[in-house]
Amino acid sequence: MRAKTLIVGGAGEMGQWFARFLKGQGMDIAIADIDPHTSEIANELGVALGDAQNAGDFDIVLISVPIDVTEEVISRIAPKMRPGSLLTDVTSVKKGPMEAMKKAPKGVELIGTHPMFGPMVPDIKGQTVILVPVEGRDERWLPKIRTLFEDNGAHVEILSAEEHDRIMAVVQGLTHFAYISTGATLDALDFDIGKSRRFMSPVYEIMIDFVGRILAQNPHLYATIQTNPEVEKVRSTFIAQCKELSKGIKKDDVDEFVRSMRKAAAHFGDTEAALRRSDKLVNAKIAEIEELMHSIGTERALQHIYSGVVHIGVIRKVTPQTLVLERNGKCTKLKIENVKLLSPDELRQWKVENLVHHRRDISVVLAENVKPDIIAQVVKGVDGVTSAEVIDTFKLREGHLSITLRVAILGDKNPKDVQGAVEELLKGIAGKIR
């Protein structure tokens, strides 16, 4: 879809994400922002520098600014839009922003957008996007925007602004509030979280990591999500239920706690399915440690999640939190939470792409009816060989053909050993090394 698009707030993380995504869809992108580095960011993204005052020059204007200023920014920009264009946003609250959008001139289409993911996701495949169109002002652009997301693998849901905010009050508001409350409780208790990891179960580890995940985010963003008017009722209900459960336990009323838990389970519905889904998460955590334990004494590669650096060596020790990797007599301790274990194929590919390889030319005499390219393919299967190509062939006496292969050998392999293995293979198929 070709469209001239302005992203207001395009220097922010989510604005940059959409600039890259939409540019990849063939759109002409410009970004506008109050950030003093906007010009440099535009250059890095390979997009133009725009001006919100010129919103009428664009087919699409996307608002990607903090929640607490979204309505104000929309109110300033909406009147500048031209008929036939689209005004949209990526805010996690919808009722207020959608009302502000209605200040746009007649003929400007209005669609709220709520991507249910953050700017750290590499692509939109498998992610959920909620669209909030304004009835009577979405005919041209809604099918295009929906197709744009779905063609890239996203799941699209369409809601009204009111329903969106009610659902998000629980999906985001309650979830964040519960995790942040847990983090604040650990702080108030002065609880040693690092020490507790020595005694953790997989469920505790997953829970504590999600608490940390939320706490690692922008606190201003999470505070503004709580300003969704629908969240107040949710928070109040949550706090009241916590007090009720606590009161029952304090009075030694175990039966009341049991009744409350069973009642909640009945309302929840299919708890067995939830148990199976969560088991997959727990088992994945267990499987990671098990694979590392089984790899002790073998060479493996681990890629740092944040820096992308690949560490290669023999795994010497594994604990629930760390592992020790030995390479060339030097040991390195890595935090398991910070690294991803690469498969043997990924390790080999890394070596192929990053090591300096040895080269050897090997000549062999075979029957003249052999196919040299097939011989090269067979040689590629020898451990340590990264490539093999035919560089010369010529007929000798009748019935015999000389083939010269140029073989590349992995940089960390002994070239003499690998060459010997190749020659033994060629001898095994009736070849004579020249």
ABEGO torsion letter per residue (X at the ends): XBBBBBBBGAABAAAAAAAAAAAAAGBBBBBBBABAAAAAAAAAAGBBBBBAAAAAABABBBBBBBAAAAAAAAAAAAAABBBGBBBBBABABAAAAAAAAAABBBGBBBBBBBBBBBAABABABGBBBBBBBBBGAAAAAAAAAAAAAAAAGBBBBBBBAAAAAAAAAAAAAAAAAAAAAAAAAAAAAGBBAAAAAAABBAAAAAAAAAAAAAAABBAAAAAAAAABAAAAAAAAAAAAAAAAAAAAAAAGBAAAAAAAAAAAAAAAEBAAAAAAAAAAAAAAAAAAAAAAAAABGBBBBBBBAAAGBBBBEBBABBBAABBBBBBGGBBBBBBAAABBBBBAAAAAAAAAAABBBBBBBBBBBBBAABBAAAAAAAAAABBGBABBBBABBBBBBBGBBBBBBBBBBBAABBAAAAAAAAAAAAAAAGBBBX
